[in-house]
Structure formats: structure tokens, C-alpha cells
Amino acid sequence: MSDTPPDRLAVSPASRFHDASALDRGVGIRFNGTERDNVEEYSVSEGWIRVQVGKSLDRRGNPMTMKFKGTVEPYFKS
């Protein structure tokens, strides 16, 4: 396995960008120089993250998310 996390990763198993092996290894996100631990999905090449908004759910029962744009730096914790 490589030492760099995937360019795009999602926590939701329903997403096509979900990678269980990378998530099991532990991926940390540094967004605009700040450590974030509530990231649902990220894209390094497009420069955005999605974070959950409170405890709100959409009509399918998935958490409501907001997209923030900036510098995304993923890394493996272990």
C-alpha cells in the first residue's frame, strides 16, 4: 500500500469513493492548516471537504453536509 492517501475519499459506504482499507488505516485531514476530525468526504485535486451539519438528516436518513473550499492535506495517521 502506498504512503499517500487517495485523492478523493468518502466515509459513506454508499459512495463510489469509499475505500475501506484506507479508512481502516486511519486518514487525517489538515484543512487550511487546521486539523479536522469531522470530515465526511474530501477531494484534494478539487480543493474541498464536506462536513456534517449538526444532527440534521436528509430525507434518506443521511447526514446533511456543507462543502468548504480550501487547501486539503490528507495523511495516514499510522
C-alpha positions, 0 to 999 in steps of 0.5 A: 500500500502506498504512503499517500492517501487517495485523492478523493475519499468518502466515509459513506459506504454508499459512495463510489469513493469509499475505500475501506482499507484506507479508512481502516488505516486511519486518514487525517485531514489538515484543512487550511492548516487546521486539523479536522476530525469531522470530515465526511468526504474530501477531494484534494485535486478539487480543493474541498471537504464536506462536513456534517451539519449538526444532527440534521438528516436528509430525507434518506436518513443521511447526514446533511453536509456543507462543502468548504473550499480550501487547501486539503492535506490528507495523511495516514495517521499510522 
